[in-house]
Amino acid sequence: MNRLRWDVFCRVVDNYGDAGVCWRLARQLAAEHALDVTLWIDRVATLARFQPEVRPDVPSQSVAGVTLRHLADAPTTGVPALPDVVIEGFGCGLPDAYLAAMAQASPPPLWINLEYLSAEPWVDTVHGLASPQPRLPLERFFWFPGFTAHTGGLIREARLLDTRDAFAANLQEQARQPLRVTLFCYPNRALPALFDAWSEGDEPLVCAIPEGVATAALDEWLQGNVPHAGQSFARGRMQLDVLPFATQDAFDRMLWRSDVNFVRGEDSFVRAQWAARAFVWQPYPQDENAHRLKMDAFLDRYATDLDLRSSAALAAFWQAFNDEDGARTAAAWAPFRAAITDLAAHGRRWGERLAALPELTAGLVGFARNRL
Ligand code: TRH
């Protein structure tokens, strides 16, 4: 039986998340749903940061079962063979020739726009809707990731949670000294004060920082001696380990072995929830503070059935850190630290609830199967 062909389109706005989410989706479509998947991406070098076998200079390559193509090489006249399904990553826009070919095809490919993740309630009301295209006889469906059964769910690879539990079982959970922190955040003016609090704290703490993250704060706190990947720096009770960028699977393991995960944007935010450890989220900064609405909406959902003390400690620390207020962040660390065992237990319950929801990629495949 011919495998259905899915083309995923991605334009890297900045950072890694657009590429990270589209790559994770493409990999899973190929690996778990036996689909013929092509990822068209504009900045292949971004992908190569966390998928080392990707070669940015090669026009077409097959990696992890996915055909990887430069978006710049997409056909400009006449698309030879259209796929059955087109996934447009985060409204990135499809090449004109592609749209023209889709409009002439009968039937046209199923066109789905993968939206950004939000916990805001309005997402439940728009997920799965179609919008007719003004200039072309095509309709585009909207797929909204989310945290309820009325959304498109979250990406969760098969056996992810079993793999996580097997990995964690080998950790010396009881002897959790030093406290392990992973710090993957945007530039944040609160960090030097937080580093001070950690180095002057009453317990040893190891903070793993991926290379290129928090460099301005490290530069300020270390008077210009920013460690490079593979280097460590110790002050007081705190040790900083700067790590090279890891693969997405290795990054998961970093999150699984840590007691506290600072994550950002979208994909690492989801991965921290699957890691079921205490975590701090710094949403991608947006105009008019829209990212704070996303944070508050998530906290509303996440903090239900969390005891009041832990819920207050969580919210206070997330708000201080996202306000980039050093003094408040340093002061909010102790109550947050005191809550991390409770937050980890809560994180497991939360993860179990999420795992009971329809999984995003399987949902997309089922949606397509019902329409092709
Ligand atoms: O890098 P980000 O800030 O990406 C952002 C967000 O996705 C945001 O929603 C989007 O609007 C903006 O890009 C344009 O954060 P995010 O989403 O966590 O993506 C990081 C990716 O990098 C994720 O897939 C995990 C991966 N990663 C690794 O694979 N290895 C690593 O060592 C690290 C640190 C990250």
Residues whose N, C-alpha, C, O or C-beta is under 5 A from the ligand:
A	BS01	TRH	V13 D14 N15 Y16 G17 D18 G20 V21 F50 F184 P210 P244 F245 A246 T247 Q248 F251 R264 G265 E266 D267 S268 F269 Y284
